[in-house]
Amino acid sequence: MPKLLFSKIRIYEFKDLIRNKKQVKTLDVLLSRRKQKNDIRCVLVQKVTYTSDADSRLQENDILKLEKLLEDKRYLAAFRAFLQSEFSEENIEFWLACKEYKETTSSSMRSKKAAQIYHEFLDPMAQKEVNIDYQTREKIKRSIGNPDPSCFDEAERLVFKLMERDSCPRFLKSAVYQRVKRKTMGAL
């Protein structure tokens, strides 16, 4: 929705325009009056985003690619190196730690790993703190005492979305990805 920013305005004049639909008054007529021309400065601010079909297909393609990239060990290693070069490797490390945590069957090991993941990635003072909202962080903090396999699911989903929207498109355009892609294609 557009926003109007005004300075030195007589708001009642605009209200008259809206109320009196029978009378044909336009903003140009009002602005042409010498007295009012100096009193009003109006700027229409509107954020317009256009998405074409090609852009939406590219975005869907990036999402599919991230899932496939994380399954392939060569691309995973390249993606991890790329994130390290951008100083955001905590995202992939957290995602991998969550995957490993889900595979844990022993409740004592699960409890130990949950506490380790929380202190390494979710604690506000952690060196590798991931970017998640406060409510999710507190929900996980409460469940650390008796963790279940889905304890980190919401945070894992948030971090995955962050990687697919932010890091993955840049990675797909990077020289690191192109080099690994050429090596993979050459090996086939």
Buried (B, 14 or more C-beta within 10 A) or exposed (E): EEEEEEEEBEEEBBEEBEEEEEEEEEEEEBBEEEEBEEBBEEEEEEEEEEEEEEEEEEBEEBBEBBEEBBEEEEBBEBBBBBBEEEEBBBBBBBBEBBEEBBEBEEEEEBBEBBEEBBEBBBBEEBEBBBEBEEEBBEEBEEBBEEBEEEBBEBBBBBBBEBBBEBBBBEBBEBEBBEEBBEEEEEEE
